[in-house]
Amino acid sequence: MTAPSETDPRYRLQHRLAAGSGDTLVVVFSQVRVPAGKFGLERLFARTRHACLFLNDTANGWYLGLESGIQSAVDEALTQTGATRVIYYGSSMGGYGALVTGLTRRDGAIHAFGPELRAGYPGSQSRDYGTAADDPRLFDFQQASQSYAFPVHLYFGVYDPVDAINAAAAAHLLPEAQLHLLRSCHASHDHLYSLNLIRRIITTFSRDPETELASKGLLAAADMKDLKAFGLLAERLAAGEAIRPDDVTGLTGFAENPGMIRLAAEAAASSGDFSGAIAFLSQAEDLVETDAVLWTLPKRWRKEMPLRRVECLIASGGAQDARDLLKRTCERFPVDTRMADLAKGLDVVLPGGGVTGRPAD
């Protein structure tokens, strides 16, 4: 007998229905790397009164090819719970699943964090997990209805180039959606959770997200043309094309966007200009360290800047400076496998002796 394949739609999609005491069913789509038998955001929603249908694509396949199973699971959950209100909710891969399912069913509000409307492009998480931009199973957002009976809330961190270009795509393809442009990174859901904003939004789903986000200074003023350009430049670099730092520094808002500054650093590093890359990375780090909102970004994102500086210092022959910077970074942030590998190569003794954190997404 042949063992079931993890890529078989019959086995990829897992779901679990958790009862609630209210009239709302929240359909929660897991993000990537959630193992079989587990569901993303399960503990978060356990503290609410909502009935929740948790879904997980155990193959990290962006829920492609699982549409029929998802529809059946939602229909069954509605029958069992008697819910009169539906919310589709998810982040990253889960955001894509929530957005597509909500737009397809048209029977409930959508809250999607960092969804890829342009899935499968260079530099995107979906591409990293095997989704191709020309996959025929991808949802055609150009054919989506331009009017919605329920709110469509899309949250994008403008410091991430993939989020940035997808925000621009959403503005064009889903003009009636409510776009929340955030002073955040791709892990905006984690960021908002740490500031207690997710709790405020999901407890009743009746508060205005824009008001809550404004209360913490998280709303970003960004030009859509520049967000698109930011994303396209990052895609070109991820695809192996050469870009110049000047291509990035000319973007509106460059000086206030640490993500754009980091891209300029990568453009410099890709041409062998490691001193230029180090200068840009220092500029981005200084910006984050001195801004009260940016200081609250997830640690695993903030530590990317000093770690990348360590790598550039090594590449430019500055081993001692790299050691000193890595020691300081390990004292400030949880040590992950990348940091441990750098420490081993530089003969740096780690504080506490081992790995305590996980790499950035």
C-alpha positions in Angstrom: 0.0 0.0 0.0 1.4 3.4 -1.0 1.8 5.9 1.9 -0.1 9.2 1.5 1.9 12.0 0.0 2.2 15.3 2.0 1.5 17.1 -1.3 -1.8 15.3 -1.8 -4.7 17.8 -1.2 -6.5 15.2 0.8 -3.8 15.1 3.4 -2.3 18.7 3.1 -5.3 20.4 4.5 -5.9 20.0 8.2 -8.7 21.7 10.1 -10.2 21.9 13.6 -13.3 23.5 14.8 -13.3 25.1 18.3 -16.6 26.0 19.8 -17.4 29.5 21.0 -20.1 31.3 22.9 -20.9 34.1 20.5 -22.4 34.5 17.1 -19.1 34.8 15.2 -17.1 32.2 13.3 -13.5 33.2 12.7 -11.9 31.2 9.9 -8.2 31.3 10.9 -5.6 30.3 8.2 -2.2 29.2 9.5 1.1 30.8 8.4 4.0 28.8 7.1 6.0 26.3 9.2 3.1 25.2 11.4 3.6 21.5 11.8 0.9 18.9 11.1 -1.5 18.6 14.0 -0.9 22.2 15.0 -2.6 25.5 13.9 -1.4 29.0 13.8 -2.8 31.6 16.2 -4.7 28.9 18.1 -3.7 30.2 21.5 -4.5 33.8 20.5 -8.1 33.0 19.6 -8.6 30.6 22.5 -9.0 33.7 24.7 -12.0 35.0 22.7 -15.6 34.1 22.7 -15.6 33.3 18.9 -16.1 29.9 17.4 -13.0 29.3 15.3 -12.2 27.1 12.3 -8.5 26.6 12.2 -6.9 25.6 8.9 -3.4 24.6 8.0 -1.7 23.8 4.7 0.9 21.4 6.1 2.9 21.5 2.9 3.3 25.3 3.0 1.7 25.4 -0.4 -0.2 28.7 0.0 -3.5 26.8 0.1 -3.3 26.3 -3.7 -5.4 23.4 -4.8 -7.2 23.2 -1.4 -10.1 25.4 -2.3 -12.7 22.7 -2.4 -11.7 21.3 1.0 -11.7 24.8 2.5 -15.2 25.5 1.2 -16.5 22.3 2.6 -14.9 22.9 6.0 -16.3 26.4 6.2 -19.8 25.2 5.2 -19.7 22.5 7.8 -18.5 24.9 10.5 -21.3 27.3 9.8 -23.8 24.5 10.0 -22.4 23.2 13.3 -22.0 26.6 15.0 -25.0 28.4 13.7 -22.8 31.5 13.4 -24.4 34.6 11.8 -21.2 36.5 11.3 -18.0 35.2 9.5 -14.5 36.6 9.7 -11.6 35.4 7.5 -8.3 35.9 9.2 -4.6 35.2 8.6 -1.1 36.4 8.2 1.4 35.9 5.4 0.5 32.5 3.8 -2.5 32.6 6.0 -3.3 36.1 4.9 -3.4 34.9 1.3 -5.7 32.0 2.3 -8.0 34.4 4.2 -8.1 37.0 1.4 -8.8 34.5 -1.4 -11.4 32.6 0.5 -13.2 35.7 1.7 -13.3 37.2 -1.8 -14.5 33.9 -3.2 -17.3 33.3 -0.7 -18.3 36.9 -0.2 -20.0 36.1 3.1 -17.8 37.8 5.7 -15.2 40.4 6.6 -11.5 39.8 5.8 -8.5 40.7 8.0 -5.3 39.7 6.0 -1.8 40.7 7.2 0.9 40.8 4.5 -0.9 38.7 1.8 0.9 38.2 -1.4 -1.3 39.3 -4.3 1.8 38.8 -6.4 2.7 35.4 -5.2 5.7 33.5 -6.5 7.9 36.5 -7.4 11.6 36.6 -6.5 12.3 37.4 -2.9 8.8 36.4 -1.7 8.1 33.8 0.9 5.7 32.0 -1.4 8.5 31.5 -4.0 10.9 30.3 -1.2 8.3 27.6 -0.4 8.0 26.5 -4.1 5.1 28.6 -5.5 5.7 29.9 -9.0 4.3 33.2 -10.2 2.7 31.4 -13.2 1.0 28.7 -11.2 -2.5 28.5 -12.7 -4.0 27.8 -9.3 -3.2 31.3 -8.1 -6.2 33.5 -7.6 -6.8 36.0 -10.4 -7.2 39.2 -8.4 -7.9 41.1 -11.7 -11.2 39.2 -12.0 -12.2 39.9 -8.4 -15.3 42.0 -7.8 -14.7 45.7 -7.3 -17.4 45.9 -4.7 -17.7 44.0 -1.4 -20.7 43.5 0.9 -18.3 43.1 3.8 -15.1 45.0 4.9 -11.8 43.9 3.5 -8.9 44.9 5.8 -5.4 44.5 4.4 -2.4 45.2 6.5 1.1 45.8 5.0 4.4 46.7 6.6 6.0 49.4 4.4 9.5 48.5 5.6 9.3 45.2 3.8 9.7 45.3 0.0 7.3 42.4 -0.7 4.7 43.9 1.5 5.3 47.2 -0.2 4.7 46.0 -3.7 1.7 44.0 -2.7 0.2 47.0 -1.0 0.6 48.8 -4.3 -1.0 45.8 -6.1 -3.9 45.8 -3.7 -4.5 49.5 -4.2 -4.8 48.8 -7.9 -6.6 45.5 -7.9 -8.9 45.9 -4.9 -9.7 49.6 -4.8 -12.5 49.3 -2.3 -10.4 47.4 0.2 -9.3 49.2 3.3 -5.5 49.3 3.2 -3.7 49.8 6.4 -0.1 50.9 5.6 2.0 50.2 8.7 5.3 51.5 10.0 6.3 47.9 10.3 7.9 44.9 8.6 6.4 41.7 7.2 5.9 40.3 10.7 3.4 43.1 11.3 1.0 40.7 13.1 3.6 39.9 15.7 4.4 43.6 16.0 0.8 44.6 16.5 0.3 41.8 19.0 3.2 43.0 21.1 1.5 46.4 21.3 -1.8 44.8 22.3 -3.5 46.0 19.1 -4.4 42.6 17.8 -6.3 41.9 21.0 -8.2 45.1 20.6 -9.1 44.2 17.0 -10.1 40.6 17.4 -12.0 40.7 20.8 -15.2 41.9 19.1 -14.1 42.8 15.5 -16.2 45.9 16.0 -13.4 48.4 16.6 -12.0 50.5 13.7 -8.5 49.1 13.0 -7.4 52.5 11.6 -8.2 54.2 14.9 -6.4 51.6 16.9 -3.3 51.7 14.7 -3.2 55.5 14.9 -3.3 55.3 18.7 0.2 53.8 18.6 1.6 55.9 15.8 1.8 53.0 13.4 0.1 54.4 10.3 2.6 55.2 7.5 2.4 58.0 5.0 3.7 56.3 1.8 3.6 57.0 -1.9 2.2 54.0 -3.8 4.5 54.6 -6.8 7.5 54.5 -4.5 6.3 51.4 -2.7 5.9 49.6 -6.0 9.4 50.8 -7.1 10.8 49.6 -3.7 9.4 46.2 -4.3 10.4 45.9 -7.9 14.0 46.9 -7.1 14.1 44.2 -4.4 12.7 41.6 -6.8 15.4 42.5 -9.3 18.1 42.0 -6.7 16.6 38.8 -5.5 16.6 37.5 -9.1 20.3 38.2 -9.5 20.1 41.5 -11.4 22.3 44.4 -10.4 20.8 47.5 -8.9 22.6 50.6 -7.7 22.3 52.2 -4.3 21.3 55.4 -6.1 18.2 53.6 -7.5 17.0 53.2 -3.9 18.2 56.4 -2.3 16.1 58.4 -4.8 12.8 57.0 -3.6 10.5 59.3 -1.7 10.7 58.6 2.1 14.0 56.8 1.8 15.5 58.6 4.8 12.6 57.5 7.0 12.3 53.9 5.8 14.8 51.5 7.3 13.7 48.8 4.8 14.7 51.0 1.9 18.0 51.8 3.5 18.6 48.1 4.0 17.9 47.5 0.3 20.5 50.2 -0.5 23.0 48.4 1.7 22.3 45.1 -0.2 22.7 46.9 -3.5 26.1 48.1 -2.3 27.2 44.7 -1.0 26.2 43.0 -4.2 28.7 45.1 -6.1 31.4 44.5 -3.5 31.2 47.9 -1.8 31.1 46.5 1.8 32.1 49.8 3.4 29.1 51.5 1.7 26.8 48.6 2.8 28.1 49.0 6.4 27.4 52.7 6.3 23.8 52.2 5.0 23.2 49.5 7.6 24.4 51.8 10.4 22.1 54.5 9.1 19.1 52.1 9.2 20.0 50.8 12.7 20.4 54.4 14.0 17.0 55.2 12.7 15.4 52.2 14.4 17.2 52.8 17.7 16.1 56.5 17.9 12.5 56.2 16.9 9.9 55.2 19.6 7.7 53.3 17.1 10.5 51.5 15.3 12.1 50.5 18.6 9.0 48.3 19.1 9.5 46.3 15.9 10.1 42.5 16.5 13.6 41.8 17.8 14.2 39.2 15.1 13.8 41.9 12.5 15.9 44.6 14.4 18.8 42.3 14.9 19.1 41.7 11.1 20.9 45.0 10.7 23.8 44.4 13.1 24.1 40.8 11.9 24.3 41.9 8.3 27.0 44.4 9.4 28.9 41.6 11.0 28.8 39.7 7.7 29.9 42.7 5.7 32.8 43.4 8.2 33.9 39.8 7.7 33.8 40.2 3.9 35.8 43.4 4.1 38.5 41.9 6.3 37.4 43.6 9.5 37.3 40.4 11.7 38.0 42.1 15.0 35.3 44.7 14.5 33.0 41.9 13.4 33.8 40.0 16.7 33.1 43.1 18.8 29.8 43.8 17.0 28.7 40.2 17.2 29.4 40.1 21.0 27.3 43.2 21.5 24.5 41.9 19.3 24.4 38.6 21.2 24.1 40.5 24.5 21.1 42.4 23.2 19.2 39.8 21.2 18.2 36.2 21.6 20.8 34.0 19.9 19.7 32.0 16.9 21.4 29.5 14.7 22.7 32.2 12.3 24.3 34.0 15.2 25.8 30.8 16.5 27.3 30.0 13.2 28.9 33.5 13.0 30.2 33.1 16.5 31.8 29.8 15.7 33.5 31.2 12.6 34.8 34.2 14.6 35.7 32.3 17.8 33.2 34.2 19.8 31.9 32.7 23.1 28.2 33.0 23.2 26.5 34.4 26.3 24.6 31.5 28.0 26.3 29.1 25.7 23.8 28.4 23.0 20.8 29.2 20.8 17.8 30.8 22.4 15.9 32.4 19.5 14.9 31.8 15.9 16.1 33.4 12.7 14.1 36.2 11.1 11.4 35.4 8.7 
